[in-house]
Amino acid sequence: MSNVKLYCDALPNIPWQDKPADATMPVWRYDDNPIIRRNPLPGVARIFNSAVMPYQGAYIGVFRGEQTNGIPFIYLGHSQDGIHWTFDADKIPFVDEKGEPFMPPYAYDPRLVKVEDTYYIIWCQDFYGASIGIAKTTDFKTFTRIENPFVPFNRNAVLFPRKIGGMYTLLSRPSDSGHTPFGDIFLSQSPDMEFWGHHRHVMGKSGNWWENVKIGGGAAPIETSEGWLMFYHGVTGTCNGFVYSIGGAILDRDEPSRVLYRCSTFLLTPEKDYEERGFVPNVCFPCATLQDADTGRIAIYYGCADSYVGLAFTTVDEVVDYIKANSVTNETDRELGRR
């Protein structure tokens, strides 16, 4: 039984592996990583930076499939155990509100979040520049696109899994047109998933070496009795390019633009061959979690080197305690984020 309460459903079949005796961090890797390797289906060279969730007693997911022609699209995947996956041969067929085909020019880094009785897919796409695309489904058969929430340039968007103050709430990372050398996490709200406002700054890069260039959203925030547990990515620059690590923070439940705790150390950084070596080396990029209210277990899905999908584990007690014990926040973290 956890000391920190998870506000979610029980998930008795959550993927799990006990913490190794020699582990020194509160997040540990699955022994058989990566769980999705190269050339996972015909015409797709790599799957990575993808999101999963429970569905009808099993698991379903939306996956960034980098096609052999270099263009990324989103594919649907299915699993009985959350570890072994099969994929639909064709990319997800998005339609408009009239049911007519409405495919983006490309789509990558999807998140998958259920709010009330609707599942939302959020991704990055071309909207005359890098921007955010959103679609909804209730059955994973029809995927209806919603109006783009923002003008370019923006990416790394993820929804909170419930309305806050009666409003849909979204994290995003405004950017520029390239491989952005900067970025902070912002929050926006909407009454209807179409018109967005109430923009707030959540937090920016820090002086910590692993997140001193930019940060961005990761998995959907997890509601706990301590606040919203957020796994995000932090980026540093080296003489050999960017390095992406996974960080953790806790946001206020009622005013999530306020950061209550922010871990000064990474939770996971590239150390294994499949994280350090790949199409884009040195990347650990979180996109989804599963959590079980009864045990406090959390499974984290993350992209590895833009080539694979990895799985890591923690418990809500251990990771929350670690974040609080190693927390360093500044004034812009703690303030409401409105100027």
C-alpha positions, 0 to 999 in steps of 0.5 A: 500500500502506497503512502502517496495516493494515486488518483487513477484506476487499479491496473493489476496487469501493469507491466512490472519488474522488481527493482534490482538490488544494485539500483541507485536511482528511483527509476530502473530499466526493464532487463529486456529493453528495448521492447520495440526494435528496428524494422518493426513492420514493413515500410517502417524503419524505426518506432520510438517516442510513443504512447500507450494506455490500458484498453479493454483489459489489454493495452493499446498505443499510438506509435511514431513510425519513421517510414523508410522514406524518412517521413514519420506517421502515427501507427496503432499498436496492440498488446496483451501485456504492454511489452510485446506489441503488434502494429496495424500495417497502415498508418492511422487514417485521420478524418475531419468532422465530416468524416472525410480523409484529413491526413497531416503531411507528417506526424510524430511524437504522439501522446495518448490521453483519456479525458472522461469518455474520449481518447485524445491523440496529440502530436507534432505536425506541419501547420505551415511550420512545426505545430500541434495536431490533435484528434479524438476517438472513442473506439480506436476505429474512427479518428477525428481531427480537431482544429489545431490549438496554436499557430506555429511554432510549438510542440511537445504537447500533452493533456492532463487526464482530467479537466481542472477548474472545468477546463481542458488543460494542456502543456506545450513547449513553444519553439522555433522552426528548427531543432530548437535550441531553447524552450520552456514548458507552458500551460494553456486551457480550453472549455471545448478543446478548440479555443485555447487561452489562460496561458501560463508559464510552468517552468524553464530550463535550469542551471542543472547540466542535464537541462540547461538548454531546454525542457519539454513535456513528456508523459501525461501528468499523474494525479497524486495526493502530493500534486501532479507528478510530471515526467518531462525531458531535459536537454543539454548540449555537448561537443557531440550534440544534444543529450536528452534525459528524463526529469521529474517535478510535482505541480499544484493540483489546483494551479498546475502552473505552480511547481511545488517540487522539481528534482535537481537531478535526472531520473534517467539519462542515456547510459545503455547502448540502445540509448547512446547509439542510434539514429539520434544518439543519447536520447531518453524521451518519456512519452507515456506511463501506466500506473496502478492505484493499488500498488503504486507501481508506475511503468514509464515508456520512453524513446531511445536514441530515436530508434527504439522504445524502452520501458522503465519502472518506479513506484509513486512513493519512491519517485515522489520521495526522491523528487522532494528530497532533491528538489530545487525550485526558483521564483519562476517555478513557484509563481502562477506564471502570469505576467 
